[in-house]
Amino acid sequence: MSYEDNARIINDDIFDLVNSCFDLEKSSRNNEGRVNFFNTYKDYFVLTDDGSYSINSKEINHKIETLHTSTGAISESFEKFIKPMKFSYDEDIAILDICAGLGYNSSAAIDDFLKHETDSKLSIDMVEISHATLACGLLVPSPIKAHDITKKAIEDELIKQDYATLSLETAEIPENIDISVYIEDARQTVQKLEDDTYDAIFLDPFSQNMAPELFSLEFFRQFRRVIKDDGIVATYTSSAPVRDAFIESDFYIGQGPIFGRKQGGTLASPNPLMLDTALPKNDEIRIALSDVGIPFRDPNLNNSGDYILEKRTEERHEARHNTKISSAVKTPIFLACEMDDEKLKRRVERNLAKMNIPSTTSDEAFYIVECENSYSKKQDEKNNSRNRILDMKEKLKKVKSGNYVKT
């Protein structure tokens, strides 16, 4: 199976139907298949609460999920990828849209840009590995007018790549908007991009377990190269390995909006002043001290997802009790805390003892998480999630190596 086939996440049935539709269009040059597709196969699309449509995923761990939150597919784009941005609309804006899917995130960016009636230019580079997934963007009803502009750019590229044949999209792309569509592995695309190019990067893979290669430390180092100093990366996930990978890639990190999920996503920027809200305190502690924070690694940007997941599991096992506190029962979050549950306390303190931390209320425990005493949800240049996480990492090293001296 090719990487493209493995990376594609839309439902197998609709994948086959979409490919058949465009194969027929090519052989017959008849537009009826594409024009009638949505009404014919409407049951394969999922209506979300804001009236926009999503698509079911293929079966993953015996479950089928939608590509977007049921709260609202297009609303999710605005809430998670547009509202956190701090664009200066008096200047040109460049966006990199990774895993562009149906084109909703780019469409939300276009909609927001057009509302400002600016003389500046908007450039969007859309990256999506699956022709069929992009083609689904042509087949769903447009949830906002700007989606018609995105559809035109998608159609042009699908025709260029001989996937589609007919030019059916009638929207005109405004002269001050430039959209490029890359239908390939995003890891290969990003290596070809120029330094200091983007004001925003939208990172929207389906999940870290499906595509760990798109959340790896090395992939984020490419982001750090191509993003501007005041740029922002936005992603929906609150995953510890993803957040730690941003930190190791020289990003500051913050909490993203909460929409359709229990936890907020993640924002990252080279500039701490671009990020308003710190991560929750316990998230910082677990990222800094626990093996759960070990990032995904893809040194040459060409490994399979399964290989990356396997190697991370091995690294977590090797780090546990050696360089990291065990993530079992969320052990690190109990540092500097009194514990009433004696059974849980015994488990926690067994894990801590292996890292030279005598108890949850020992001097060592207080020393490691001391920086959290100044925790503030509002971030600034010095008091922020990145700096606290790095501080705790360094102190854990000292305690484990025996270099900590009680004062």
Secondary structure, 3 states (H helix, E strand, C coil): CCHHHHHCCECHHHHHHHHHHHHHHHHHCCCHHHHHHHHHCHHHEEECCCCCEEEEECCECCECCECCCCCCHHHHHHHHHHCCCCCCCCCCEEEEEECCCCCHHHHHHHHHHHHCCCCCCEEEEEECCCHHHHHHHHHCCCCCCHHHHHHHHHHHHHHHCCCCCCCCCCCCCCCCEEEEEECCCHHHHHHCCCCCCEEEEEECCCCCCCCHHHCCHHHHHHHHHHEEEEEEEEECCCCHHHHHHHHHCCCEEEECCCCCCCCCCEEEECCHHHCCECCCHHHHHHHHHEHHHCCCCCCCCCCCHHHHHHHHHHHHHHHECCCEECCHHHHHHHCCCCCCCHHHHHHHHHHHHCCCCCCCCCHHHHHHCHHHHHCCCECCCCCCHHHHHHHHHHHHHHHHHCCCCCC
